[in-house]
């Protein structure tokens, strides 16, 4: 398996797993690779960090620090959800049901739900995505 860092024409970065480079090229030609954020099929490979092996056998990554990149991604995701989703708190299931049955206007919501509420939402055919929101470390110090 090989992992490529990919980016759509709208700038969304993601990764793809392929058997080899030929598999990636084949899927690209057939239009099978699309952005998981916007479904854009105009995708390109990004330069991936590499490792250089020294005589001692250790390797040093060259390029951006993956941990910092991941922390940056999590912060961007949390900011996006905070700006674009109404926080309905523990009323998530109730609000999702109201929207599903047309009692209230469709909108992006976020909140919490119990296992029982989640099971009921699934049985009603209401799609939702559980995204854990990490507590970001304070970097102002």
C-alpha positions as CSV (number, residue, x, y, z in Angstrom):
1,X,0.0,0.0,0.0
2,X,1.0,3.6,-0.7
3,X,-0.5,6.7,0.8
4,X,-0.6,9.9,-1.2
5,X,-1.3,13.4,0.1
6,X,-4.0,14.8,-2.2
7,X,-5.7,18.2,-2.7
8,X,-8.8,19.2,-4.7
9,X,-8.9,22.4,-6.8
10,X,-10.7,24.1,-3.9
11,X,-7.7,23.5,-1.6
12,X,-9.2,20.7,0.6
13,X,-6.3,18.4,1.6
14,X,-6.9,14.7,2.2
15,X,-5.0,11.4,1.7
16,X,-5.6,8.4,-0.5
17,X,-4.5,4.8,-0.1
18,X,-3.6,2.9,-3.2
19,X,-1.9,-0.4,-4.1
20,X,0.8,1.4,-6.0
21,X,1.3,4.5,-8.3
22,X,-0.3,2.7,-11.2
23,X,-3.4,2.2,-9.2
24,X,-3.5,5.9,-8.3
25,X,-3.1,6.9,-12.0
26,X,-5.8,4.4,-13.1
27,X,-8.3,5.7,-10.6
28,X,-7.5,9.3,-11.5
29,X,-8.1,8.6,-15.2
30,X,-11.4,7.0,-14.4
31,X,-12.5,9.9,-12.2
32,X,-12.8,7.7,-9.1
33,X,-10.9,9.9,-6.8
34,X,-12.9,12.8,-5.3
35,X,-12.6,15.2,-2.4
36,X,-14.3,13.9,0.7
37,X,-15.3,17.5,1.6
38,X,-16.8,18.9,-1.7
39,X,-16.8,15.8,-4.0
40,X,-14.6,17.6,-6.5
41,X,-12.9,15.2,-8.9
42,X,-10.2,17.7,-10.0
43,X,-7.5,16.3,-7.6
44,X,-3.7,16.5,-7.6
45,X,-1.0,14.9,-5.6
46,X,0.7,17.1,-3.0
47,X,4.4,16.9,-2.1
48,X,4.6,14.6,0.9
49,X,7.1,14.8,3.7
50,X,10.0,12.4,3.2
51,X,12.4,10.7,5.6
52,X,16.2,10.6,5.1
53,X,18.0,7.6,6.5
54,X,21.4,8.4,8.0
55,X,24.2,5.9,8.5
56,X,23.0,5.3,12.1
57,X,19.8,3.9,10.7
58,X,17.6,6.6,12.2
59,X,15.4,8.8,10.0
60,X,14.6,12.5,10.2
61,X,11.4,13.8,8.6
62,X,11.9,16.5,6.1
63,X,9.1,18.9,5.8
64,X,6.2,20.0,8.1
65,X,5.9,18.4,11.5
66,X,3.0,15.9,11.2
67,X,1.8,16.5,14.8
68,X,1.6,20.2,14.2
69,X,-0.2,19.7,10.9
70,X,-2.7,17.4,12.6
71,X,-3.2,19.9,15.5
72,X,-3.7,22.7,12.9
73,X,-6.3,20.5,11.0
74,X,-8.2,19.8,14.3
75,X,-8.3,23.5,15.1
76,X,-9.5,24.4,11.6
77,X,-12.2,21.7,11.9
78,X,-13.3,22.9,15.3
79,X,-13.4,26.5,14.1
80,X,-15.5,25.5,11.0
81,X,-18.0,23.6,13.1
82,X,-18.2,26.4,15.6
83,X,-18.9,29.0,12.9
84,X,-21.2,26.9,10.7
85,X,-23.3,24.8,13.1
86,X,-25.8,26.0,15.7
87,X,-25.1,24.5,19.1
88,X,-28.4,23.0,20.3
89,X,-26.7,21.3,23.3
90,X,-28.5,18.2,24.7
91,X,-31.5,18.9,22.4
92,X,-29.7,17.5,19.4
93,X,-32.1,14.5,18.9
94,X,-35.2,16.7,19.4
95,X,-34.0,19.3,16.9
96,X,-33.0,16.7,14.3
97,X,-36.4,15.1,14.5
98,X,-38.2,18.4,14.1
99,X,-36.1,19.1,11.0
100,X,-36.7,15.6,9.6
101,X,-40.5,15.9,9.9
102,X,-40.6,19.5,8.7
103,X,-41.6,21.1,12.0
104,X,-38.6,23.5,11.8
105,X,-36.4,24.8,9.0
106,X,-33.4,22.7,7.9
107,X,-30.1,24.0,9.3
108,X,-26.7,22.8,10.5
109,X,-26.8,21.8,14.1
110,X,-24.4,20.3,16.6
111,X,-24.9,19.0,20.1
112,X,-24.9,15.9,22.3
113,X,-27.1,12.8,22.3
114,X,-27.4,9.7,24.3
115,X,-26.9,6.2,22.8
116,X,-30.7,5.6,23.0
117,X,-31.3,8.9,21.1
118,X,-28.7,7.9,18.5
119,X,-30.4,4.5,18.0
120,X,-33.8,6.2,17.6
121,X,-32.4,8.7,15.1
122,X,-31.0,5.8,13.0
123,X,-34.3,4.0,13.1
124,X,-36.1,7.1,11.9
125,X,-33.6,7.3,9.0
126,X,-32.0,10.5,10.2
127,X,-28.3,10.7,9.2
128,X,-25.8,12.3,11.6
129,X,-22.1,12.3,12.1
130,X,-20.4,11.9,15.5
131,X,-17.3,14.1,15.6
132,X,-15.4,14.3,18.8
133,X,-14.3,17.9,19.3
134,X,-10.9,18.0,20.9
135,X,-9.9,20.4,23.6
136,X,-7.1,22.4,22.0
137,X,-4.1,23.2,24.2
138,X,-3.7,26.9,25.1
139,X,-0.8,28.2,22.9
140,X,-0.9,31.8,24.1
141,X,1.5,31.2,26.9
